[in-house]
Amino acid sequence: MAVLSKRATIYFDPDIHKILKIKAAENSTTISELIDRAVKYGLKKNKGIFAGESDEVKQSAVYSERLVDKLRKDGKI
C-alpha cells in the first residue's frame, strides 16, 4: 500500500462497499488504496471535472486544475 498522508471518511452504497471489499481482497490491497488509485486515474483522465457555474467555483476550479497539473508533472498521477 502506498504511504497516504491524509484521511477522509467516505460513505458508499452497501453494494458498492461489498464490491470494493471483494476487489481489495482479490488484489491483496485495501479499499483505501483502490479508491486512491481510482481518484488519481479520474483526475488524470478527466481534467475538466472541476468545472462549475459560479465565479467562486470557477476560481476554485482553476486552482484545482493547477494542482492536478502539478501532480501530473511530479508523476504522482
C-alpha atoms as one frame of an Amber mdcrd trajectory, in Angstrom:
protein
   0.000   0.000   0.000   1.209   3.488  -0.818   2.001   5.832   2.051  -1.041
   8.065   2.358  -0.797  11.260   4.351  -4.431  12.399   4.641  -7.569  10.635
   5.736 -11.209  11.168   4.767 -14.452   9.424   5.576 -16.403   8.301   2.526
 -19.851   6.719   2.598 -20.745   4.123  -0.035 -23.895   2.346  -1.029 -23.748
  -1.064   0.735 -23.494  -2.932  -2.568 -20.606  -0.723  -3.731 -18.845  -1.266
  -0.414 -19.251  -5.033  -0.771 -17.740  -4.929  -4.267 -14.832  -2.807  -3.038
 -14.131  -5.258  -0.209 -14.094  -8.160  -2.663 -11.871  -6.317  -5.164  -9.471
  -5.286  -2.402  -9.194  -8.888  -1.205  -8.689 -10.177  -4.754  -5.844  -7.718
  -5.246  -4.287  -8.102  -1.774  -4.777  -4.409  -1.078  -7.133  -2.140   0.857
 -10.258  -0.252  -0.085  -8.332   2.964   0.604  -5.676   2.046  -1.950  -8.334
   1.137  -4.543 -10.060   4.487  -4.025  -6.732   6.347  -4.138  -5.900   4.705
  -7.481  -9.384   5.395  -8.859  -9.277   9.068  -7.889  -5.805   9.510  -9.383
  -6.960   7.822 -12.583 -10.052  10.027 -12.711  -8.016  13.191 -12.194  -5.500
  12.145 -14.834  -8.097  11.238 -17.463 -10.803  13.801 -16.787  -9.149  17.169
 -16.444 -12.435  19.099 -16.661 -14.174  17.509 -13.677 -13.914  20.681 -11.618
 -15.942  22.886 -13.962 -18.659  24.915 -12.240 -21.140  27.751 -12.683 -20.361
  30.481 -10.137 -17.288  32.723 -10.238 -16.180  31.332  -6.884 -16.437  27.772
  -8.173 -14.644  28.757 -11.404 -11.775  30.272  -9.406 -11.617  27.133  -7.296
 -11.653  25.048 -10.493  -8.650  26.942 -11.866  -6.763  26.370  -8.613  -7.740
  22.687  -8.613  -6.643  22.279 -12.235  -3.258  23.745 -11.334  -2.905  21.209
  -8.534  -3.830  18.395 -10.920  -1.267  19.672 -13.432   1.382  19.739 -10.682
   0.558  16.148  -9.671   0.919  15.100 -13.316   4.225  16.930 -13.648   5.517
  15.325 -10.428   4.483  11.885 -11.709   2.009  11.315  -8.882  -0.899  10.714
 -11.255
